[in-house]
Amino acid sequence: MGIWKTNTIGNEITYWEPAIEGMSSVRVDMLNIRESDNVVVAATHGRGLYYAEYPVDYCTTDIAAMDNESGISVYPNPTKGVTTVDFKGVKDGDYTIYVFDNNGRVVLTKRVFVNDNGSCKLDLGNLVKGNYFIRTNINNKIHNHKVVVI
């Protein structure tokens, strides 16, 4: 219900909180941003329209572009269960892999040790069919990869 916000979108873990300044927890039927001046408009069910200026430049980076820059690949994609995260060109070390659902919730966490351009398997077979994001933090840089569970 309502609108949620975060200031930790680039961090290893993203934390969301309700954005209810002047707006109670109501169903939001439409959310739109006017890019010319970053005004966000929210249409609620029975409570009218709310608007606010969004002061931060939002990220419109294509997921495919983010995937290609890291040297990390995720396959098969889409997957029915087990998927591989391949760490080509990544420095040896301990890393944590997070899997997020479309609502920004962490649904799976796995610690891995990467050596000699290694890879690891993630079992996504217990997840509901849909879109997920695999996030890794390599050398203080966040890498996101979209994966579809079918």
VOMIBA-308459 format. One record per residue (C-alpha): residue in one letter; x, y, z. Coordinates in nm, 4 decimals, decimal comma, always signed. Example, Ala and Ser with C-alpha at 12.3 -4.5 7.8 and 13.67 -1.06 7.14 Angstrom:
2
<'a'; <+1,2300; -0,4500; +0,7800>>
<'s'; <+1,3670; -0,1060; +0,7140>>
// end
This chain:
150
<'m'; <+0,0000; +0,0000; +0,0000>>
<'g'; <+0,1163; +0,3512; -0,0691>>
<'i'; <+0,4524; +0,4571; -0,2038>>
<'w'; <+0,7884; +0,3296; -0,0808>>
<'k'; <+1,1283; +0,4997; -0,1079>>
<'t'; <+1,4957; +0,4215; -0,0634>>
<'n'; <+1,8228; +0,6095; -0,0389>>
<'t'; <+2,0292; +0,2900; -0,0630>>
<'i'; <+1,9648; +0,1852; -0,4238>>
<'g'; <+2,3381; +0,1627; -0,5016>>
<'n'; <+2,4326; -0,0184; -0,1818>>
<'e'; <+2,4908; -0,3889; -0,1403>>
<'i'; <+2,1460; -0,4247; +0,0213>>
<'t'; <+1,8580; -0,1894; -0,0580>>
<'y'; <+1,6279; -0,0912; +0,2296>>
<'w'; <+1,2786; +0,0400; +0,1525>>
<'e'; <+1,0562; +0,2528; +0,3760>>
<'p'; <+0,7091; +0,4021; +0,3329>>
<'a'; <+0,7004; +0,7510; +0,1837>>
<'i'; <+0,3873; +0,8807; +0,3533>>
<'e'; <+0,4568; +1,2511; +0,4025>>
<'g'; <+0,1016; +1,3898; +0,3912>>
<'m'; <-0,0330; +1,0678; +0,2423>>
<'s'; <-0,1636; +0,7827; +0,4489>>
<'s'; <-0,1254; +0,4175; +0,3582>>
<'v'; <-0,3712; +0,4003; +0,0687>>
<'r'; <-0,3847; +0,2163; -0,2592>>
<'v'; <-0,1976; +0,4002; -0,5352>>
<'d'; <-0,3571; +0,3430; -0,8748>>
<'m'; <-0,1141; +0,5465; -1,0846>>
<'l'; <+0,2372; +0,6758; -1,0319>>
<'n'; <+0,3975; +0,8968; -1,2952>>
<'i'; <+0,7039; +1,1197; -1,3200>>
<'r'; <+0,7272; +1,4323; -1,5323>>
<'e'; <+1,0890; +1,4208; -1,6466>>
<'s'; <+1,1130; +1,7900; -1,7370>>
<'d'; <+1,1046; +1,8969; -1,3704>>
<'n'; <+1,1097; +1,5624; -1,1803>>
<'v'; <+0,7600; +1,6017; -1,0385>>
<'v'; <+0,6047; +1,2733; -0,9251>>
<'v'; <+0,2248; +1,2424; -0,9264>>
<'a'; <+0,0428; +0,9680; -0,7360>>
<'a'; <-0,3264; +0,8969; -0,7948>>
<'t'; <-0,4858; +0,7220; -0,4984>>
<'h'; <-0,8067; +0,5270; -0,4585>>
<'g'; <-1,0427; +0,7709; -0,2862>>
<'r'; <-0,7835; +1,0173; -0,1515>>
<'g'; <-0,7127; +1,2260; -0,4631>>
<'l'; <-0,3821; +1,3225; -0,6222>>
<'y'; <-0,0548; +1,3827; -0,4448>>
<'y'; <+0,2567; +1,5321; -0,5992>>
<'a'; <+0,6126; +1,6076; -0,4992>>
<'e'; <+0,9381; +1,7040; -0,6628>>
<'y'; <+1,1798; +1,4147; -0,6915>>
<'p'; <+1,5170; +1,5822; -0,6271>>
<'v'; <+1,7453; +1,2986; -0,7425>>
<'d'; <+1,8250; +1,2021; -1,1013>>
<'y'; <+1,6865; +0,8513; -1,1333>>
<'c'; <+1,8736; +0,5679; -1,2990>>
<'t'; <+1,7594; +0,4625; -1,6450>>
<'t'; <+2,0522; +0,2331; -1,7231>>
<'d'; <+1,9567; -0,0655; -1,9359>>
<'i'; <+1,9957; -0,3950; -1,7495>>
<'a'; <+2,1687; -0,5517; -2,0532>>
<'a'; <+2,4302; -0,2742; -2,0508>>
<'m'; <+2,4951; -0,3306; -1,6802>>
<'d'; <+2,5379; -0,7057; -1,7383>>
<'n'; <+2,7994; -0,6604; -2,0089>>
<'e'; <+3,0279; -0,4198; -1,8241>>
<'s'; <+3,1104; -0,6436; -1,5283>>
<'g'; <+3,2484; -0,9601; -1,6902>>
<'i'; <+2,9949; -1,1500; -1,4781>>
<'s'; <+2,7366; -1,3559; -1,6625>>
<'v'; <+2,4242; -1,5391; -1,5502>>
<'y'; <+2,2917; -1,8389; -1,7451>>
<'p'; <+2,0677; -2,0006; -1,8420>>
<'n'; <+1,8297; -1,7089; -1,8520>>
<'p'; <+1,5389; -1,7665; -1,8352>>
<'t'; <+1,5759; -2,0591; -1,5962>>
<'k'; <+1,3480; -2,3258; -1,4501>>
<'g'; <+1,5652; -2,3659; -1,1415>>
<'v'; <+1,9418; -2,3834; -1,1254>>
<'t'; <+2,1326; -2,0948; -1,2810>>
<'t'; <+2,5072; -2,0323; -1,2992>>
<'v'; <+2,6835; -1,7103; -1,2041>>
<'d'; <+3,0135; -1,6944; -1,3937>>
<'f'; <+3,2846; -1,4650; -1,2525>>
<'k'; <+3,5217; -1,4166; -1,5508>>
<'g'; <+3,7821; -1,1519; -1,4834>>
<'v'; <+3,6883; -1,1142; -1,1153>>
<'k'; <+3,9656; -1,0968; -0,8542>>
<'d'; <+3,9851; -1,3985; -0,6205>>
<'g'; <+3,7980; -1,3478; -0,2955>>
<'d'; <+3,4874; -1,3944; -0,0837>>
<'y'; <+3,1702; -1,2416; -0,2256>>
<'t'; <+2,8030; -1,2377; -0,1360>>
<'i'; <+2,5324; -1,2884; -0,3965>>
<'y'; <+2,1880; -1,1443; -0,3267>>
<'v'; <+1,8713; -1,2298; -0,5187>>
<'f'; <+1,5949; -0,9666; -0,5060>>
<'d'; <+1,2338; -0,9956; -0,6165>>
<'n'; <+1,0488; -0,7192; -0,8033>>
<'n'; <+0,9494; -0,5609; -0,4704>>
<'g'; <+1,3120; -0,5156; -0,3638>>
<'r'; <+1,3011; -0,7930; -0,1021>>
<'v'; <+1,6028; -1,0214; -0,0588>>
<'v'; <+1,4767; -1,3737; -0,1353>>
<'l'; <+1,8134; -1,5541; -0,1405>>
<'t'; <+2,1636; -1,4833; -0,0101>>
<'k'; <+2,4721; -1,6933; -0,0839>>
<'r'; <+2,8379; -1,6413; +0,0174>>
<'v'; <+3,0862; -1,7714; -0,2374>>
<'f'; <+3,4621; -1,7890; -0,2738>>
<'v'; <+3,5744; -1,7069; -0,6257>>
<'n'; <+3,9078; -1,8279; -0,7581>>
<'d'; <+4,0533; -1,8767; -1,1065>>
<'n'; <+3,7575; -1,7121; -1,2838>>
<'g'; <+3,5226; -1,9516; -1,1050>>
<'s'; <+3,1485; -1,9842; -1,1101>>
<'c'; <+2,8749; -2,0856; -0,8695>>
<'k'; <+2,5305; -2,2386; -0,8967>>
<'l'; <+2,2169; -2,0753; -0,7591>>
<'d'; <+1,9046; -2,2849; -0,7103>>
<'l'; <+1,6097; -2,0582; -0,7909>>
<'g'; <+1,3657; -2,3488; -0,8277>>
<'n'; <+1,1828; -2,2643; -0,5022>>
<'l'; <+1,1009; -1,9100; -0,6178>>
<'v'; <+0,7696; -1,8052; -0,7691>>
<'k'; <+0,7852; -1,7600; -1,1466>>
<'g'; <+0,8808; -1,4036; -1,2363>>
<'n'; <+1,1621; -1,1500; -1,2673>>
<'y'; <+1,4479; -1,1359; -1,0184>>
<'f'; <+1,7720; -0,9414; -0,9850>>
<'i'; <+2,1021; -1,0988; -0,8905>>
<'r'; <+2,3281; -0,8457; -0,7184>>
<'t'; <+2,6967; -0,8782; -0,6426>>
<'n'; <+2,9388; -0,6287; -0,4906>>
<'i'; <+3,2773; -0,6729; -0,6593>>
<'n'; <+3,5576; -0,4355; -0,5570>>
<'n'; <+3,3038; -0,1886; -0,4111>>
<'k'; <+3,1053; -0,1783; -0,7352>>
<'i'; <+2,7476; -0,3083; -0,7469>>
<'h'; <+2,6582; -0,5371; -1,0391>>
<'n'; <+2,2947; -0,6233; -1,1143>>
<'h'; <+2,1749; -0,8985; -1,3461>>
<'k'; <+1,8136; -0,9615; -1,4330>>
<'v'; <+1,7065; -1,3267; -1,4378>>
<'v'; <+1,3649; -1,4715; -1,5239>>
<'v'; <+1,2347; -1,7805; -1,3432>>
<'i'; <+0,9874; -1,9743; -1,5586>>
// end
